[in-house]
Structure formats: C-alpha cells, structure tokens
Amino acid sequence: MKYRECMVDFIATETETHPEQISLDEDFKNFNLDSLGIASMTFELEKLHGKDIPPTAFSDHSTISTK
C-alpha cells in the first residue's frame, strides 16, 4: 500500500468519512486530527513501510499530495 492510500484510509477511518471524500489537497489541520491522531497515523505508516518518518513530516508537508 502506498503512503497516500494509507493516509487516506487512516483519515477516513478516524473521521468516519468515505475514502473517496478525502481530498489529497486538503490541509491536514482541516481533518481535525489531534496530535495523538497524527502520531497514530505516523506509526501506521512506519509499520507498513518499515521506514522512520520524522516527527515534523506533517507540519513540513501540509497535505497528502505534497511531494
């Protein structure tokens, strides 16, 4: 599973939204994820991909589509 797909699935689950309704260009802060939610998503991404993600990743990159 790609990072983007994983983030969409996680945000959809956390916000009780259908994945198709999650915009890749929506700012993370608009999903109303608290710091625990962001930490949980980071953990899931690291677990799935076996790579460390810097703690600043979601403040450095404000949307899912950020490259």
CYANA upper distance limits for C-alpha pairs under 8 A (distance plus 0.5 A):
  1 MET  CA      5 GLU  CA      6.88
  1 MET  CA      6 CYS  CA      6.96
  1 MET  CA     48 LEU  CA      8.27
  2 LYS  CA      6 CYS  CA      6.72
  3 TYR  CA      7 MET  CA      6.66
  3 TYR  CA     45 LEU  CA      7.26
  4 ARG  CA      8 VAL  CA      6.64
  4 ARG  CA     64 ILE  CA      6.64
  4 ARG  CA     65 SER  CA      7.91
  5 GLU  CA      9 ASP  CA      6.60
  6 CYS  CA     10 PHE  CA      6.57
  6 CYS  CA     45 LEU  CA      7.41
  7 MET  CA     11 ILE  CA      6.52
  7 MET  CA     41 MET  CA      7.49
  7 MET  CA     45 LEU  CA      8.24
  7 MET  CA     64 ILE  CA      7.65
  8 VAL  CA     12 ALA  CA      6.43
  8 VAL  CA     19 PRO  CA      6.49
  8 VAL  CA     22 ILE  CA      6.88
  8 VAL  CA     24 LEU  CA      8.39
  8 VAL  CA     64 ILE  CA      8.37
  9 ASP  CA     13 THR  CA      6.65
  9 ASP  CA     19 PRO  CA      6.52
 10 PHE  CA     14 GLU  CA      6.64
 10 PHE  CA     41 MET  CA      7.04
 11 ILE  CA     15 THR  CA      6.40
 11 ILE  CA     17 THR  CA      8.34
 11 ILE  CA     19 PRO  CA      8.45
 11 ILE  CA     22 ILE  CA      8.20
 11 ILE  CA     31 PHE  CA      7.85
 12 ALA  CA     16 GLU  CA      6.06
 12 ALA  CA     17 THR  CA      5.14
 12 ALA  CA     18 HIS  CA      6.20
 12 ALA  CA     19 PRO  CA      5.70
 12 ALA  CA     22 ILE  CA      7.33
 13 THR  CA     17 THR  CA      7.05
 13 THR  CA     18 HIS  CA      8.44
 14 GLU  CA     33 LEU  CA      8.38
 14 GLU  CA     37 GLY  CA      8.28
 15 THR  CA     31 PHE  CA      7.66
 17 THR  CA     21 GLN  CA      7.20
 17 THR  CA     22 ILE  CA      8.01
 18 HIS  CA     22 ILE  CA      7.69
 22 ILE  CA     26 GLU  CA      8.15
 24 LEU  CA     63 THR  CA      6.90
 24 LEU  CA     64 ILE  CA      5.40
 24 LEU  CA     65 SER  CA      5.51
 25 ASP  CA     63 THR  CA      5.99
 25 ASP  CA     64 ILE  CA      6.86
 25 ASP  CA     65 SER  CA      6.21
 25 ASP  CA     66 THR  CA      8.37
 26 GLU  CA     30 ASN  CA      7.37
 26 GLU  CA     63 THR  CA      6.20
 26 GLU  CA     64 ILE  CA      7.90
 27 ASP  CA     31 PHE  CA      7.94
 27 ASP  CA     62 SER  CA      5.82
 27 ASP  CA     63 THR  CA      5.30
 27 ASP  CA     64 ILE  CA      8.37
 28 PHE  CA     32 ASN  CA      8.03
 28 PHE  CA     33 LEU  CA      7.99
 28 PHE  CA     58 PHE  CA      8.03
 28 PHE  CA     62 SER  CA      6.16
 28 PHE  CA     63 THR  CA      6.09
 28 PHE  CA     64 ILE  CA      8.12
 29 LYS  CA     33 LEU  CA      7.22
 29 LYS  CA     62 SER  CA      8.33
 33 LEU  CA     37 GLY  CA      5.75
 33 LEU  CA     38 ILE  CA      6.83
 34 ASP  CA     38 ILE  CA      6.88
 35 SER  CA     39 ALA  CA      6.56
 36 LEU  CA     40 SER  CA      6.51
 37 GLY  CA     41 MET  CA      6.65
 38 ILE  CA     42 THR  CA      6.61
 38 ILE  CA     58 PHE  CA      8.25
 39 ALA  CA     43 PHE  CA      6.65
 40 SER  CA     44 GLU  CA      6.71
 41 MET  CA     45 LEU  CA      6.68
 42 THR  CA     46 GLU  CA      6.64
 42 THR  CA     53 ILE  CA      7.24
 43 PHE  CA     47 LYS  CA      6.54
 44 GLU  CA     48 LEU  CA      6.61
 45 LEU  CA     49 HIS  CA      6.52
 45 LEU  CA     50 GLY  CA      8.46
 45 LEU  CA     53 ILE  CA      8.46
 46 GLU  CA     50 GLY  CA      5.73
 46 GLU  CA     51 LYS  CA      5.64
 46 GLU  CA     52 ASP  CA      6.09
 46 GLU  CA     53 ILE  CA      7.00
 47 LYS  CA     51 LYS  CA      8.00
 53 ILE  CA     57 ALA  CA      7.21
 56 THR  CA     60 ASP  CA      6.36
 57 ALA  CA     61 HIS  CA      6.46
 58 PHE  CA     62 SER  CA      6.33
 58 PHE  CA     63 THR  CA      8.32
 61 HIS  CA     66 THR  CA      6.33
 61 HIS  CA     67 LYS  CA      8.43
 62 SER  CA     66 THR  CA      7.48
